[in-house]
Amino acid sequence: MKCTKCGCTDENCSQCVAAQGKPCHWVADGKCSRCFDEDGKEKMFDDGWWYETTDDNSARFVLGQPGEKTLVCFGVNPSTATPDKLDDTLRSVKRIAGYQGYDGWLMFNLYPQRATNPNDLPVESERALVTMNRYWISRSMTVLALEFGEMQLWGAWGALIEKRAYLAESLRQIANDFLEGTQWITIGQRSQAGHPHHPLYLANHAEAAPFDIDEYLVTTLTKENEA
C-alpha cells in the first residue's frame, strides 16, 4: 500500500521516520498516521497548503502556499499558526509577499518548537528537532526548485536571533545548505546591530534589499557571539 498524501509505502517508510523520528502506521485506507494530527483530523496539505508538524503539534516545520513566484520567509520559531488560523506574524508574511509581487509564500524557522514568547524556548536545542527541521526545509526547497518557479529567501528573524546561541548556529547550517544558487533579501530597515527586520508591523511599501548572508554570519553574528 502507498500513502496517497506523503507517498510512504509498506516497504519504505524512511521519509516518515526522518520527519517524525519513528515509523508511521496505517490509519485510513491509503493514508498513514503521519498525515493525521493528534485529534485524528487529516493534516492540511490540500488547497495548495504545505503544513508539517510533529505528531503532538509541539513543533512546526513548514507552513504556507507556494506559487510560481514564492517568497520563502525564515523566522526564529513558530507560534500557534495553522493553515486555517494564521497568527499576526503569518498574516504579515502573506500580506508583504503579495505587495512585493509574489503569488506564493512559505514560512520556515531557525528552530521549529512552537512558543508564543521566544523567551520560552529551551536553553539547549533538541538535536532531533534540529535534524527534522533541516530535513523539511531541504525537502520543501527541493520540491520548490523542481516543481514551482522562482523563489526568494527572506531573512526575517529580527533581533530575536540573539535569544539563544543555537539559533545562530542553526542559521549557519541552513545558509550552508542553500548557499549555492539562492538569493537572500531583507525587507524594511535593518536594526542598528544589523539584524533583518521582523515581518510584524512592516509597512506594505517597505523596500526589499539584497542581503549578504555570508557577511552577516561573519560580522553581525560573530560579534554577537563574542560579546
N, CA, C and O of each residue as an XYZ file, in Angstrom:
908
protein
N       0.840     -1.195      0.000
C       0.000      0.000      0.000
C       0.880      1.252      0.000
O       1.976      1.256      0.559
N       0.379      2.309     -0.637
C       1.105      3.572     -0.689
C       0.218      4.692     -0.173
O      -0.945      4.797     -0.562
N       0.768      5.535      0.710
C       0.011      6.662      1.249
C      -0.262      7.665      0.132
O       0.655      8.076     -0.579
N      -1.499      8.046     -0.013
C      -1.888      8.963     -1.084
C      -1.500     10.406     -0.803
O      -1.617     11.262     -1.680
N      -1.034     10.688      0.423
C      -0.663     12.064      0.764
C       0.850     12.243      0.806
O       1.379     13.140      0.150
N       1.558     11.406      1.565
C       3.008     11.607      1.720
C       3.837     10.655      0.880
O       5.033     10.884      0.694
N       3.221      9.570      0.357
C       3.920      8.686     -0.561
C       4.652      7.526      0.070
O       5.280      6.752     -0.652
N       4.604      7.362      1.398
C       5.284      6.241      2.026
C       4.574      4.928      1.652
O       3.410      4.935      1.252
N       5.291      3.811      1.788
C       4.739      2.507      1.442
C       5.037      1.506      2.545
O       5.759      1.809      3.494
N       4.473      0.311      2.411
C       4.762     -0.760      3.358
C       6.247     -1.097      3.367
O       6.809     -1.459      4.401
N       6.871     -0.972      2.206
C       8.283     -1.338      2.079
C       9.237     -0.197      2.425
O      10.384     -0.442      2.800
N       8.779      1.031      2.305
C       9.668      2.180      2.508
C       8.957      3.275      3.289
O       8.118      4.002      2.758
N       9.317      3.374      4.566
C       8.747      4.396      5.452
C       9.826      5.396      5.875
O       9.672      6.090      6.880
N      10.920      5.468      5.106
C      12.086      6.248      5.530
C      11.776      7.722      5.696
O      12.295      8.359      6.613
N      10.929      8.289      4.817
C      10.652      9.723      4.922
C       9.828     10.035      6.172
O       9.979     11.109      6.754
N       8.962      9.113      6.592
C       8.193      9.335      7.817
C       9.096      9.227      9.034
O       8.956      9.991      9.989
N      10.027      8.274      8.996
C      10.989      8.140     10.094
C      11.850      9.393     10.194
O      12.099      9.896     11.290
N      12.304      9.894      9.048
C      13.130     11.110      9.043
C      12.356     12.308      9.546
O      12.918     13.175     10.215
N      11.055     12.368      9.229
C      10.254     13.535      9.585
C       9.805     13.536     11.030
O       9.727     14.595     11.653
N       9.504     12.355     11.580
C       8.926     12.317     12.918
C       9.696     11.456     13.913
O       9.310     11.339     15.077
N      10.787     10.856     13.447
C      11.632     10.083     14.352
C      11.139      8.682     14.644
O      11.707      8.008     15.503
N      10.102      8.218     13.961
C       9.558      6.873     14.166
C       8.727      6.480     12.957
O       8.280      7.344     12.202
N       8.518      5.184     12.767
C       7.708      4.758     11.617
C       6.246      5.167     11.776
O       5.774      5.391     12.891
N       5.550      5.261     10.675
C       4.125      5.536     10.705
C       3.353      4.216     10.743
O       3.950      3.139     10.736
N       2.042      4.308     10.784
C       1.180      3.135     10.664
C      -0.073      3.556      9.895
O      -0.377      4.745      9.804
N      -0.787      2.599      9.354
C      -1.958      2.913      8.547
C      -3.127      3.310      9.436
O      -3.461      2.611     10.393
N      -3.743      4.437      9.109
C      -4.883      4.949      9.871
C      -6.172      4.807      9.071
O      -7.209      4.422      9.611
N      -6.100      5.114      7.804
C      -7.260      5.014      6.930
C      -6.810      4.396      5.618
O      -5.611      4.259      5.373
N      -7.752      4.028      4.784
C      -7.429      3.416      3.511
C      -6.608      4.371      2.663
O      -7.108      5.392      2.190
N      -5.335      4.022      2.477
C      -4.478      4.849      1.643
C      -3.825      6.022      2.335
O      -3.210      6.857      1.671
N      -3.939      6.116      3.663
C      -3.327      7.227      4.389
C      -2.682      6.723      5.675
O      -3.242      5.882      6.379
N      -1.469      7.264      5.975
C      -0.729      6.817      7.152
C      -0.905      7.790      8.321
O      -1.479      8.868      8.171
N      -0.396      7.380      9.490
C      -0.611      8.150     10.723
C       0.036      9.521     10.691
O      -0.444     10.437     11.359
N       1.127      9.693      9.923
C       1.793     10.996      9.888
C       0.923     12.064      9.228
O       1.153     13.260      9.406
N      -0.064     11.627      8.474
C      -0.923     12.572      7.762
C      -2.153     12.963      8.570
O      -3.080     13.570      8.035
N      -2.168     12.616      9.871
C      -3.268     12.976     10.763
C      -2.708     13.637     12.002
O      -1.602     13.305     12.431
N      -3.450     14.572     12.591
C      -2.989     15.227     13.812
C      -3.401     14.410     15.027
O      -3.991     13.336     14.904
N      -3.073     14.948     16.223
C      -3.323     14.212     17.457
C      -4.807     14.009     17.746
O      -5.174     13.141     18.538
N      -5.653     14.801     17.111
C      -7.099     14.648     17.297
C      -7.726     13.730     16.260
O      -8.945     13.560     16.223
N      -6.889     13.141     15.421
C      -7.401     12.249     14.399
C      -7.872     12.949     13.144
O      -8.475     12.324     12.272
N      -7.601     14.252     13.041
C      -8.007     15.004     11.858
C      -6.887     14.973     10.817
O      -5.707     15.060     11.154
N      -7.271     14.851      9.575
C      -6.305     14.799      8.497
C      -5.575     16.130      8.370
O      -6.202     17.189      8.349
N      -4.238     16.072      8.284
C      -3.452     17.295      8.149
C      -3.748     17.968      6.815
O      -4.115     17.325      5.832
N      -3.574     19.287      6.821
C      -3.980     20.088      5.666
C      -2.848     20.244      4.663
O      -1.998     21.125      4.796
N      -2.849     19.375      3.656
C      -1.952     19.554      2.529
C      -2.731     19.973      1.290
O      -2.137     20.281      0.257
N      -4.053     19.986      1.387
C      -4.900     20.278      0.237
C      -5.002     21.783      0.003
O      -4.533     22.591      0.805
N      -5.628     22.134     -1.116
C      -5.872     23.534     -1.465
C      -4.588     24.357     -1.518
O      -4.590     25.556     -1.240
N      -3.501     23.695     -1.877
C      -2.240     24.401     -2.043
C      -1.449     24.627     -0.771
O      -0.382     25.239     -0.820
N      -1.937     24.153      0.368
C      -1.238     24.380      1.631
C      -0.120     23.357      1.831
O      -0.286     22.168      1.560
N       1.023     23.850      2.313
C       2.091     22.989      2.817
C       2.116     23.182      4.328
O       2.263     24.303      4.816
N       1.972     22.093      5.058
C       1.886     22.192      6.519
C       2.418     20.908      7.127
O       1.872     19.830      6.895
N       3.479     21.024      7.902
C       4.082     19.842      8.516
C       4.458     20.143      9.964
O       5.112     21.144     10.256
N       4.034     19.262     10.857
C       4.313     19.418     12.288
C       4.748     18.075     12.861
O       4.694     17.049     12.182
N       5.178     18.096     14.110
C       5.380     16.847     14.835
C       4.013     16.255     15.174
O       2.989     16.930     15.074
N       4.014     14.992     15.571
C       2.749     14.317     15.879
C       1.963     15.025     16.973
O       0.735     15.095     16.918
N       2.673     15.550     17.966
C       1.984     16.210     19.081
C       1.759     17.700     18.836
O       1.253     18.407     19.707
N       2.136     18.177     17.644
C       1.935     19.575     17.241
C       2.736     20.569     18.090
O       2.426     21.761     18.107
N       3.758     20.084     18.791
C       4.585     20.985     19.605
C       5.641     21.702     18.776
O       6.269     22.652     19.244
N       5.835     21.244     17.543
C       6.800     21.880     16.642
C       6.205     21.925     15.242
O       5.475     21.024     14.827
N       6.533     22.996     14.524
C       6.065     23.152     13.154
C       7.253     23.409     12.244
O       8.120     24.227     12.554
N       7.288     22.708     11.122
C       8.433     22.789     10.221
C       8.182     23.667      8.991
O       9.084     24.370      8.537
N       6.988     23.627      8.467
C       6.687     24.408      7.275
C       5.207     24.770      7.270
O       4.357     23.984      7.689
N       4.917     25.966      6.790
C       3.535     26.417      6.628
C       3.510     27.449      5.504
O       4.322     28.374      5.479
N       2.575     27.281      4.584
C       2.441     28.278      3.530
C       1.776     27.734      2.291
O       1.348     26.580      2.250
N       1.695     28.580      1.277
C       1.084     28.259     -0.001
C       2.037     28.697     -1.119
O       2.034     29.866     -1.505
N       2.851     27.772     -1.641
C       3.808     28.153     -2.688
C       3.108     28.486     -3.996
O       1.978     28.064     -4.244
N       3.801     29.246     -4.819
C       3.259     29.623     -6.121
C       4.342     29.625     -7.174
O       5.428     29.089     -6.953
N       4.058     30.221     -8.315
C       5.056     30.295     -9.377
C       6.210     31.225     -8.986
O       7.325     31.085     -9.487
N       5.934     32.162     -8.098
C       6.966     33.052     -7.561
C       6.755     33.105     -6.051
O       5.817     33.741     -5.570
N       7.636     32.431     -5.305
C       7.411     32.200     -3.879
C       8.407     32.961     -3.018
O       9.613     32.909     -3.256
N       7.897     33.666     -2.020
C       8.731     34.327     -1.027
C       8.878     33.375      0.158
O       7.903     33.037      0.828
N      10.118     32.952      0.400
C      10.409     31.959      1.432
C      10.964     32.682      2.655
O      12.101     33.153      2.651
N      10.149     32.762      3.695
C      10.483     33.545      4.877
C      11.099     32.666      5.964
O      10.622     31.562      6.227
N      12.161     33.166      6.588
C      12.800     32.480      7.705
C      12.667     33.329      8.961
O      13.207     34.433      9.036
N      11.939     32.802      9.951
C      11.807     33.457     11.238
C      12.610     32.735     12.297
O      13.465     31.909     11.977
N      12.341     33.040     13.558
C      13.073     32.408     14.660
C      12.421     31.101     15.073
O      13.063     30.051     15.058
N      11.133     31.161     15.447
C      10.410     29.956     15.841
C       8.923     30.173     15.614
O       8.462     31.314     15.615
N       8.167     29.103     15.421
C       6.730     29.253     15.163
C       5.939     29.487     16.439
O       6.355     29.107     17.533
N       4.799     30.116     16.267
C       3.862     30.296     17.371
C       2.700     29.312     17.181
O       2.931     28.109     17.059
N       1.492     29.791     17.156
C       0.322     28.912     17.139
C      -0.306     28.739     15.759
O      -1.291     28.012     15.631
N       0.226     29.374     14.738
C      -0.432     29.427     13.434
C      -0.657     28.053     12.811
O       0.178     27.155     12.919
N      -1.803     27.916     12.161
C      -2.161     26.757     11.351
C      -2.731     27.282     10.033
O      -2.994     28.480      9.924
N      -2.927     26.431      9.036
C      -3.474     26.937      7.767
C      -4.811     27.641      7.914
O      -5.074     28.623      7.220
N      -5.659     27.150      8.810
C      -6.982     27.757      8.951
C      -7.036     28.855     10.004
O      -8.095     29.437     10.241
N      -5.881     29.145     10.647
C      -5.857     30.199     11.659
C      -4.450     30.790     11.737
O      -3.664     30.434     12.614
N      -4.146     31.692     10.811
C      -2.845     32.338     10.805
C      -2.731     33.308     11.974
O      -3.711     33.944     12.362
N      -1.521     33.418     12.536
C      -1.301     34.403     13.594
C      -0.879     35.732     12.958
O      -0.788     35.836     11.735
N      -0.624     36.733     13.780
C      -0.306     38.073     13.263
C       0.945     38.070     12.385
O       0.988     38.744     11.355
N       1.959     37.311     12.796
C       3.192     37.273     12.006
C       2.948     36.663     10.642
O       3.419     37.193      9.636
N       2.216     35.552     10.589
C       1.969     34.895      9.302
C       1.049     35.724      8.415
O       1.191     35.713      7.192
N       0.109     36.442      9.021
C      -0.723     37.338      8.216
C       0.136     38.435      7.597
O      -0.093     38.841      6.457
N       1.118     38.911      8.345
C       2.029     39.925      7.806
C       2.883     39.355      6.682
O       3.096     40.014      5.664
N       3.372     38.131      6.865
C       4.178     37.491      5.818
C       3.375     37.362      4.533
O       3.865     37.691      3.453
N       2.140     36.882      4.649
C       1.281     36.721      3.476
C       0.988     38.073      2.819
O       1.001     38.192      1.594
N       0.724     39.086      3.645
C       0.428     40.430      3.139
C       1.624     41.023      2.404
O       1.483     41.545      1.298
N       2.795     40.942      3.018
C       4.003     41.513      2.425
C       4.363     40.781      1.134
O       4.777     41.407      0.158
N       4.207     39.460      1.128
C       4.505     38.694     -0.082
C       3.666     39.206     -1.249
O       4.176     39.386     -2.355
N       2.383     39.439     -1.000
C       1.513     39.938     -2.051
C       1.927     41.309     -2.554
O       1.959     41.549     -3.761
N       2.242     42.207     -1.636
C       2.628     43.563     -2.029
C       3.998     43.597     -2.720
O       4.292     44.515     -3.486
N       4.831     42.587     -2.440
C       6.143     42.531     -3.078
C       6.092     41.838     -4.440
O       7.116     41.708     -5.111
N       4.904     41.395     -4.846
C       4.750     40.819     -6.175
C       4.872     39.312     -6.246
O       5.062     38.760     -7.329
N       4.767     38.631     -5.105
C       4.839     37.175     -5.080
C       3.426     36.585     -5.030
O       2.529     37.147     -4.402
N       3.246     35.449     -5.698
C       1.942     34.785     -5.655
C       1.940     33.578     -4.722
O       0.957     32.839     -4.654
N       3.050     33.382     -4.001
C       3.140     32.299     -3.038
C       4.070     32.670     -1.903
O       4.906     33.564     -2.038
N       3.923     31.984     -0.789
C       4.788     32.240      0.367
C       4.924     30.960      1.194
O       4.022     30.123      1.231
N       6.069     30.834      1.848
C       6.314     29.736      2.783
C       7.013     30.282      4.005
O       7.787     31.235      3.919
N       6.736     29.674      5.145
C       7.368     30.092      6.401
C       8.144     28.939      6.998
O       7.589     27.881      7.293
N       9.452     29.161      7.175
C      10.322     28.256      7.907
C      10.846     28.998      9.134
O      10.658     30.207      9.267
N      11.500     28.266     10.020
C      12.066     28.886     11.218
C      13.424     28.291     11.546
O      13.733     27.162     11.164
N      14.226     29.065     12.255
C      15.551     28.592     12.649
C      15.456     27.470     13.670
O      16.331     26.606     13.733
N      14.393     27.482     14.472
C      14.132     26.386     15.415
C      12.632     26.125     15.384
O      11.855     27.077     15.444
N      12.198     24.875     15.294
C      10.793     24.600     14.989
C       9.844     24.501     16.183
O       8.641     24.333     15.987
N      10.340     24.598     17.385
C       9.447     24.440     18.539
C       8.471     25.611     18.643
O       8.869     26.773     18.549
N       7.201     25.297     18.836
C       6.193     26.343     18.996
C       6.384     27.038     20.349
O       6.544     26.386     21.380
N       6.364     28.356     20.319
C       6.433     29.158     21.545
C       5.967     30.559     21.199
O       6.594     31.237     20.385
N       4.880     31.000     21.801
C       4.378     32.343     21.537
C       5.391     33.394     21.963
O       5.529     34.432     21.316
N       6.096     33.123     23.047
C       7.156     34.002     23.537
C       8.499     33.300     23.350
O       8.724     32.253     23.958
N       9.398     33.844     22.527
C      10.699     33.199     22.310
C      11.503     33.004     23.591
O      12.415     32.178     23.625
N      11.180     33.752     24.644
C      11.865     33.536     25.920
C      11.563     32.157     26.498
O      12.268     31.679     27.386
N      10.505     31.520     25.986
C      10.138     30.195     26.466
C      10.851     29.075     25.724
O      10.659     27.902     26.044
N      11.667     29.419     24.745
C      12.451     28.399     24.058
C      13.447     27.762     25.019
O      13.936     28.439     25.924
N      13.760     26.483     24.847
C      14.714     25.827     25.754
C      16.096     26.457     25.660
O      16.467     27.012     24.626
N      16.836     26.368     26.723
C      18.194     26.917     26.735
C      19.092     26.147     25.768
O      19.949     26.730     25.103
N      18.886     24.838     25.698
C      19.631     23.997     24.778
C      18.677     23.443     23.723
O      17.536     23.101     24.030
N      19.143     23.356     22.494
C      18.299     22.828     21.423
C      18.210     21.308     21.512
O      19.072     20.649     22.093
N      17.157     20.775     20.926
C      16.973     19.330     20.842
C      17.448     18.866     19.471
O      16.917     19.281     18.440
N      18.452     18.000     19.477
C      19.088     17.607     18.219
C      18.093     17.018     17.223
O      18.167     17.301     16.028
N      17.167     16.205     17.711
C      16.202     15.572     16.808
C      15.341     16.617     16.097
O      15.037     16.472     14.913
N      14.949     17.665     16.817
C      14.146     18.724     16.201
C      14.947     19.489     15.161
O      14.431     19.836     14.099
N      16.215     19.751     15.474
C      17.077     20.459     14.522
C      17.215     19.648     13.234
O      17.135     20.192     12.133
N      17.422     18.345     13.387
C      17.572     17.461     12.229
C      16.298     17.417     11.401
O      16.351     17.506     10.174
N      15.155     17.281     12.062
C      13.881     17.234     11.358
C      13.588     18.558     10.669
O      13.030     18.578      9.572
N      13.962     19.672     11.308
C      13.743     20.983     10.711
C      14.536     21.138      9.417
O      14.010     21.608      8.408
N      15.792     20.743      9.454
C      16.629     20.833      8.251
C      16.111     19.905      7.159
O      16.165     20.238      5.975
N      15.610     18.743      7.560
C      15.060     17.806      6.582
C      13.885     18.435      5.839
O      13.827     18.376      4.611
N      12.946     19.037      6.575
C      11.753     19.581      5.935
C      12.052     20.834      5.120
O      11.416     21.077      4.095
N      13.016     21.624      5.571
C      13.433     22.773      4.770
C      14.045     22.282      3.455
O      13.715     22.779      2.378
N      14.938     21.300      3.562
C      15.601     20.767      2.377
C      14.603     20.142      1.414
O      14.653     20.398      0.211
N      13.704     19.332      1.935
C      12.721     18.675      1.078
C      11.821     19.709      0.395
O      11.552     19.605     -0.802
N      11.362     20.695      1.150
C      10.481     21.716      0.596
C      11.181     22.537     -0.475
O      10.606     22.826     -1.524
N      12.434     22.911     -0.202
C      13.180     23.708     -1.175
C      13.437     22.913     -2.453
O      13.423     23.474     -3.548
N      13.669     21.614     -2.315
C      13.884     20.766     -3.481
C      12.634     20.714     -4.348
O      12.709     20.844     -5.570
N      11.484     20.523     -3.709
C      10.221     20.476     -4.452
C       9.948     21.827     -5.105
O       9.500     21.885     -6.250
N      10.215     22.916     -4.379
C      10.023     24.247     -4.952
C      10.853     24.416     -6.223
O      10.363     24.913     -7.237
N      12.112     23.996     -6.155
C      13.013     24.171     -7.294
C      12.600     23.317     -8.486
O      12.751     23.740     -9.633
N      12.079     22.118     -8.227
C      11.755     21.191     -9.301
C      10.368     21.405     -9.893
O      10.172     21.236    -11.097
N       9.398     21.779     -9.048
C       8.010     21.780     -9.492
C       7.375     23.168     -9.552
O       6.301     23.332    -10.130
N       8.030     24.167     -8.959
C       7.457     25.506     -8.984
C       8.425     26.435     -9.713
O       9.341     25.967    -10.389
N       8.234     27.709     -9.584
C       9.067     28.648    -10.325
C      10.094     29.337     -9.450
O      10.809     28.697     -8.679
N      10.153     30.639     -9.583
C      11.150     31.463     -8.901
C      10.919     31.480     -7.393
O       9.780     31.454     -6.928
N      12.012     31.524     -6.640
C      11.904     31.660     -5.195
C      12.917     32.685     -4.697
O      13.955     32.901     -5.322
N      12.606     33.308     -3.576
C      13.484     34.291     -2.945
C      13.488     34.017     -1.452
O      12.428     33.861     -0.846
N      14.691     33.958     -0.844
C      14.795     33.711      0.587
C      14.782     35.039      1.333
O      15.556     35.942      1.018
N      13.919     35.151      2.302
C      13.726     36.377      3.070
C      14.180     36.159      4.513
O      13.551     35.409      5.259
N      15.261     36.809      4.897
C      15.705     36.785      6.281
C      14.825     37.701      7.108
O      14.773     38.905      6.855
N      14.123     37.141      8.108
C      13.121     37.929      8.835
C      13.056     37.555     10.306
O      11.982     37.571     10.907
N      14.205     37.217     10.889
C      14.213     36.764     12.279
C      14.375     37.892     13.296
O      14.190     37.685     14.496
N      14.717     39.072     12.818
C      14.862     40.204     13.731
C      15.957     39.982     14.769
O      16.794     39.091     14.630
N      15.934     40.804     15.804
C      16.919     40.677     16.882
C      16.635     39.470     17.764
O      17.417     39.165     18.665
N      15.520     38.774     17.514
C      15.175     37.596     18.303
C      16.205     36.481     18.155
O      16.259     35.568     18.979
N      17.013     36.555     17.116
C      18.057     35.545     16.933
C      19.058     35.562     18.083
O      19.790     34.594     18.286
N      19.089     36.658     18.832
C      20.002     36.766     19.975
C      19.489     36.016     21.210
O      20.218     35.871     22.192
N      18.233     35.536     21.165
C      17.636     34.917     22.351
C      18.359     33.647     22.791
O      18.483     33.383     23.987
N      18.839     32.858     21.816
C      19.513     31.601     22.131
C      20.702     31.443     21.195
O      20.616     31.775     20.013
N      21.826     30.930     21.730
C      23.042     30.774     20.930
C      22.836     29.800     19.775
O      23.428     29.973     18.710
N      22.009     28.783     19.970
C      21.843     27.775     18.923
C      21.076     28.307     17.709
O      21.109     27.682     16.650
N      20.396     29.433     17.837
C      19.681     29.999     16.699
C      20.652     30.468     15.616
O      20.402     30.283     14.425
N      21.753     31.071     16.036
C      22.773     31.499     15.077
C      23.411     30.301     14.393
O      23.667     30.335     13.189
N      23.668     29.246     15.150
C      24.253     28.042     14.571
C      23.284     27.397     13.585
O      23.695     26.890     12.541
N      22.014     27.420     13.916
C      21.010     26.877     13.006
C      20.995     27.653     11.697
O      20.903     27.061     10.622
N      21.085     28.984     11.785
C      21.117     29.799     10.571
C      22.344     29.462      9.734
O      22.250     29.382      8.510
N      23.479     29.266     10.369
C      24.691     28.904      9.626
C      24.484     27.604      8.860
O      24.879     27.492      7.699
N      23.872     26.635      9.503
C      23.629     25.349      8.844
C      22.672     25.516      7.671
O      22.913     24.976      6.592
N      21.592     26.257      7.874
C      20.609     26.463      6.813
C      21.226     27.224      5.648
O      21.008     26.867      4.490
N      21.992     28.266      5.944
C      22.632     29.053      4.888
C      23.609     28.197      4.085
O      23.693     28.331      2.864
N      24.339     27.329      4.758
C      25.276     26.450      4.057
C      24.542     25.429      3.200
O      25.014     25.058      2.126
N      23.383     24.977      3.678
C      22.594     24.012      2.907
C      22.138     24.593      1.581
O      22.068     23.880      0.580
N      21.826     25.894      1.567
C      21.215     26.508      0.384
C      22.023     27.675     -0.150
O      21.466     28.594     -0.750
N      23.319     27.645      0.061
C      24.157     28.786     -0.302
C      24.240     28.983     -1.815
O      24.157     30.109     -2.305
N      24.404     27.882     -2.551
C      24.642     27.986     -3.988
C      23.335     28.183     -4.758
O      22.396     27.399     -4.614
N      23.285     29.215     -5.559
C      22.146     29.426     -6.440
C      20.928     30.039     -5.793
O      19.867     30.081     -6.417
N      21.036     30.516     -4.571
C      19.895     31.141     -3.908
C      20.218     32.596     -3.583
O      21.378     32.969     -3.406
N      19.176     33.397     -3.510
C      19.327     34.813     -3.211
C      18.562     35.155     -1.936
O      17.416     34.742     -1.759
N      19.200     35.904     -1.059
C      18.567     36.348      0.179
C      18.236     37.832      0.074
O      18.960     38.599     -0.561
N      17.149     38.221      0.697
C      16.792     39.633      0.795
C      16.364     39.940      2.230
O      16.070     39.040      3.017
N      16.340     41.217      2.541
C      15.656     41.708      3.741
C      14.571     42.669      3.265
O      14.651     43.211      2.163
N      13.576     42.872      4.089
C      12.511     43.819      3.771
C      12.360     44.764      4.960
O      12.173     44.324      6.095
N      12.443     46.052      4.690
C      12.400     47.027      5.770
C      13.789     47.315      6.308
O      14.769     46.667      5.942
N      13.845     48.296      7.180
C      15.131     48.748      7.712
C      15.715     47.735      8.690
O      15.016     47.217      9.561
N      16.994     47.465      8.533
C      17.676     46.554      9.461
C      17.975     47.271     10.770
O      18.044     48.499     10.820
N      18.153     46.484     11.831
C      18.420     47.061     13.145
C      19.815     47.673     13.191
O      20.628     47.455     12.293
N      20.082     48.431     14.231
C      21.395     49.053     14.386
C      22.495     47.992     14.444
O      23.620     48.223     14.000
N      22.154     46.838     14.992
C      23.132     45.751     15.077
C      23.275     44.998     13.764
O      24.181     44.177     13.613
N      22.382     45.272     12.805
C      22.479     44.631     11.501
C      21.506     43.499     11.261
O      21.558     42.853     10.214
N      20.606     43.241     12.221
C      19.655     42.151     12.055
C      18.528     42.550     11.099
O      18.099     43.704     11.098
N      18.046     41.609     10.291
C      16.923     41.920      9.385
C      15.642     42.164     10.161
O      15.469     41.661     11.271
N      14.753     42.934      9.573
C      13.502     43.320     10.223
C      12.559     42.132     10.353
O      12.437     41.325      9.431
N      11.897     42.027     11.492
C      10.849     41.027     11.706
C       9.623     41.411     10.860
O       9.382     42.600     10.653
N       8.840     40.429     10.365
C       7.687     40.766      9.499
C       6.606     41.594     10.186
O       5.925     42.388      9.536
N       6.446     41.415     11.484
C       5.363     42.107     12.177
C       5.559     43.621     12.089
O       6.666     44.124     12.284
N       4.497     44.324     11.801
C       4.463     45.791     11.724
C       5.195     46.366     10.510
O       5.377     47.581     10.428
N       5.618     45.525      9.571
C       6.206     46.056      8.343
C       5.124     46.731      7.504
O       4.024     46.200      7.351
N       5.441     47.885      6.971
C       4.501     48.584      6.093
C       4.449     47.896      4.734
O       5.412     47.259      4.308
N       3.318     48.034      4.066
C       3.165     47.407      2.756
C       4.210     47.891      1.758
O       4.641     47.132      0.889
N       4.614     49.146      1.880
C       5.558     49.724      0.926
C       7.013     49.549      1.361
O       7.907     50.126      0.742
N       7.269     48.768      2.410
C       8.650     48.560      2.867
C       9.503     48.019      1.727
O       9.068     47.146      0.976
N      10.712     48.538      1.603
C      11.568     48.182      0.478
C      12.360     46.909      0.752
O      12.844     46.680      1.861
N      12.477     46.092     -0.284
C      13.331     44.911     -0.229
C      14.738     45.277     -0.670
O      14.921     46.121     -1.546
N      15.725     44.645     -0.066
C      17.114     44.922     -0.411
C      17.906     43.612     -0.386
O      17.589     42.721      0.402
N      18.928     43.482     -1.233
C      19.771     42.276     -1.202
C      20.384     42.096      0.187
O      20.723     43.070      0.859
N      20.519     40.851      0.599
C      21.035     40.519      1.926
C      22.222     39.580      1.759
O      22.061     38.435      1.336
N      23.408     40.064      2.091
C      24.624     39.255      2.011
C      24.692     38.376      3.255
O      25.194     38.796      4.297
N      24.185     37.161      3.137
C      24.107     36.276      4.295
C      25.499     35.898      4.802
O      25.694     35.724      6.006
N      26.471     35.768      3.890
C      27.840     35.440      4.308
C      28.419     36.532      5.200
O      28.991     36.257      6.255
N      28.261     37.766      4.757
C      28.787     38.898      5.540
C      28.090     38.983      6.897
O      28.730     39.228      7.920
N      26.783     38.778      6.893
C      26.015     38.816      8.138
C      26.507     37.761      9.121
O      26.666     38.045     10.309
N      26.749     36.549      8.637
C      27.206     35.464      9.510
C      28.592     35.755     10.078
O      28.884     35.434     11.230
N      29.437     36.364      9.259
C      30.815     36.616      9.680
C      30.914     37.830     10.593
O      31.701     37.840     11.539
N      30.117     38.848     10.310
C      30.245     40.091     11.075
C      29.238     40.167     12.227
O      29.613     40.041     13.393
N      27.987     40.368     11.904
C      26.982     40.607     12.943
C      26.888     39.462     13.947
O      26.943     39.696     15.155
N      26.745     38.228     13.465
C      26.549     37.112     14.389
C      27.835     36.747     15.116
O      27.792     36.325     16.272
N      28.961     36.901     14.464
C      30.232     36.638     15.150
C      30.450     37.632     16.282
O      30.908     37.260     17.363
N      30.116     38.908     16.032
C      30.241     39.919     17.081
C      29.312     39.618     18.247
O      29.692     39.785     19.406
N      28.071     39.166     17.938
C      27.119     38.851     19.000
C      27.639     37.710     19.864
O      27.521     37.749     21.089
N      28.218     36.692     19.223
C      28.703     35.547     19.976
C      29.926     35.890     20.836
O      30.162     35.283     21.880
N      30.689     36.873     20.370
C      31.891     37.262     21.120
C      31.567     38.234     22.262
O      32.365     38.412     23.182
N      30.377     38.863     22.188
C      30.022     39.862     23.190
C      29.742     39.221     24.551
O      29.427     39.923     25.511
